[in-house]
Each structure stands twice: as C-alpha cells, then as structure tokens.
C-alpha cells in the first residue's frame, strides 16, 4: 500500500468541505481530479511524478471501503474523520447520534484485541 499517498488523500480531502462533498457524490471523479490538482504536489513549488494509487487502493477509495483501508494501513484517525464527514449526518438522521461510528466499530470489530495495522511507510 502507498500509505503516504492514501493518507495524503484522506487528510487533504477532509480539510475542505467542497472536496468532501465531491468525494461523497463522485468518488471516482474526485480521485482523478485530486491526483491532477493535489496529489503530485510536494509543496507549493515542487511536484513528484512517482506517487500513485495501487489498483486496490483506488478501488477501495472509489467505493468508500474504509474497512479495507484500515486493514491495509491507512491511518485510523484520518480514515475515521473523513468517513464521519461523509456519512455522519445521513446516519444520524436515520438512526441517531453516533450511528455511523457505531457501524464502523462493528465492521472493524474483528480487530478487537489485535494490534492496529502498521501505518509506517
């Protein structure tokens, strides 16, 4: 897993409500746009051309598969906060406060008692 690149995506998308809305409604298009506009930039004046998502990462991000992302080393907090931003309002309206967080905890319940996957590069 290109953990740095996946975590950079999670972090930068979550910082901007317009990106969050775009990612929620058009994840594949948002991934492509993000790679062109943000992903290759190291800083405001320097770009890189070697970073890219693996096919499995791209599919997990495109399908909002936060369980796969966690299991494969995406930073838990970055993963959690972005997907809360994406789904919390909808889940809360339907099932009450913390409904999304409870679902995420249930889907990750098989990790109880185990070490988190490494987020090291």
Secondary structure, DSSP 4 states (H G I P E B T S, - for coil): --HHHHHHHHHHHHT-HHHHHHHHH-HHHHHHHHIIIIITEEETTEE-SS----HHHHHHHHTT-HHHHHHTT--HHHHHHHHHHHHHHHHHHHH-TTHHHHHHHHHTGGGTTSPPPP---
